[in-house]
Amino acid sequence: MGNELQETIFQLRDEVRQLTSDTLAKSGDKAARWQRSQEIKTLTPALREQVEGQPASKRPALENALGKINSGLIFLLADSNRPDELSGAEETTEAAVRRIYTQSFQLAGDFALERNDRATLRIKAEELRQELITLAKSGANQQREWQRMLSDANLDLTYVTSDGTRPYSTRLAHFVADARRSESTDS
């Protein structure tokens, strides 16, 4: 059971990693990615419970993989809440917070991994940061979850607008580390 559990968790981790890459590259079917993310999300509580029953020596690697799955799912499910698919609907404050949160992560990820022209990314980040400031001034940072999301977005956008000299969010640090680790194992 232990090896089967480990194999399942590692396969899901890799699948979430691929879904995240597809999301950042804006490739594939967004609805299918969202559906699969929901399916994986429903599996994680049972997997976490099974990990707790494993010998202490196996738990750290499994818990680490579950953490990566969870981080990826947060990003994937937040991306699905973007309002640009809603025709004619006015963007709610929550949708704006989630959009800025997702777009800031995408911009900073592209910047950190040198996926696009840095000058263009800095311009986009500055525009998005101005939007974030306006949103924060309107009171969007009064709710704890939105405040956390706007704080992460601000860190990532400041990182890009400072040309990489300022710190970035923990979510981006994990993403960049995973991406570089994947690049080094692919080489």
N, C-alpha and C positions, 0 to 999 in steps of 0.2 A: 504493500500500500504506500510506503514512504517514497519509493522511486516513482510510482505512478503519480502521486501527488506532486512531487517535485517537477516531473515532466509537464504536468498540466499547468502548474503555476508559471513555469518558465516559458511555455508556449504562449500563454495568455500575455505575459510580460512583453514578449516579442511581437505579438499581434497588436497590442496597445501601442508599442513603439512605432510599428508600421502605420497604424491608423493616424497617429500624431504626425508622422512625416507626410502622409497623404494630405492631412488637413493643412499643414503649413505650406505645402506645395500647391494647395487648392486643386488637387486632382482626385478623380474618382467621384463616386456618388455620395453626396453629403448625407442624404437620408439613410442610406445603407450603413454608413459609418456611425451615425447616431443610433440606429437600431442595434447594431452590434455592440456599441458602447453600453447601451442599456442592458443588453443580455449579460455582458461581462460584469456589470455592476451588480446584477442580481446574484451572480455566482460568488462574489467575494466574501460575504459573511460566512458562508459554509466553508469556504477554503480557509479563512482565518481560524475558524473553530478547529478544523482538522490540523492546522499548523500547530496550534496550542497543544495538541495531543502527541506531537512528535518529540523525539529525544532532543535534549537541550543542544546537542552538537549540530543538529540539522536546522534548528529554528532560525538562526541569524540570516542565513542565505535565503530561506523561504520568506521571512518577514521583510527582508530587503526587497525581494522581487514583488511581494504584495504592495509594498510602499510605492514602488515604481508604477505598478498597475493603477493604484489609487491616484497618484499624481497625474498620470496620463488621462485617466477618466475625468478628472476635474477639468482639465483643459478641453477635452473632447466634448463634454457635455456643456461647458460654458460656450464653446464655439457654436453649438447648435441653437443657442438663444439669440443669435445675432438678428437684428430686426430687418436687415436688407432683403430678406425673403418675404417679408410681409408687405403686400401690395397696398399702397394708399393709407396705411395705418400710421398714426403718429407714434414716434418712439417714446416709450415710457422711460421713466428715470432708471428703473431697474435694467431695462434693455440697454440703455445708454451706458450704464456702469459696466455691464457684462461685455458690451462691444468694445469699450475702451480697454478693459482688462485683457481681452483676447487679442485685440490689434496691437497693444503695446508689447505683449509677449511675442507675437509674430515679428514685429519690427526689431525688437531687441535680439531675438534669436537669429534673425537674418544678419544683423549687424555683428553679433559675436562670432558667428560662423562664417562671416564674410561671403554671404550668399548673394549680395546685391551691391550696387554702387552706394558707398557709405554716405556721400553727400546727399543723395536722393533720400536715403533712409533718415538722415538727420533732419531734413526739411519736413518729411512726413511726421517724424516724432515730435517736432516742435509744434506742428499744427494740431496733432492729437493731444499734446500736453496742454495747449491753450484751451482746448475743448474740455479736458479734465479739470482744469482750474475753474472754468466757468461752471461746470457741473458741481464741483465741490462747494463753490460759493453759493450755489442754489440750495444747499442743505443735503445733498446726496450722501455726505459723509457722516450723517447722524446715525445711520443704521450700522451696527457693528460689522456685518458681512460686507456691506458696500464699502465701508471705511477700509477694511483689509484689502479689498480688491483695488480700490483707488490708490492705496499706499503702495502695493506691489506694482501697479501700472506706473505710478509716478517714479519709483526707483528705476524701472526699466527704461522709461522715456528719458529720464535724466542721464542715465548711462549712455544712451545713444546721442543725445544732444551735447554731451560733454566729450564726445569723441572717444568714449571708452575709459575716461579717467575717473569717473564716479562709480560707486558700488551699484550692483544690481540686485534684484530680488532672489530669494532662495529658490523659487520655482525655476527661474532662469539658470541659476547655478547648477541645479540638478539636471536640467535639460541639456545644457552645454557639456557637462561632464559625461552624460550618457552618449551624446552625439559624438564627442571626441573619442570615447571608449569604443563605440561602434566603428568609427572610421579607422581606428588603429587595429581592430581585429579583422576588418575587411581587407586591410592592406597586406 
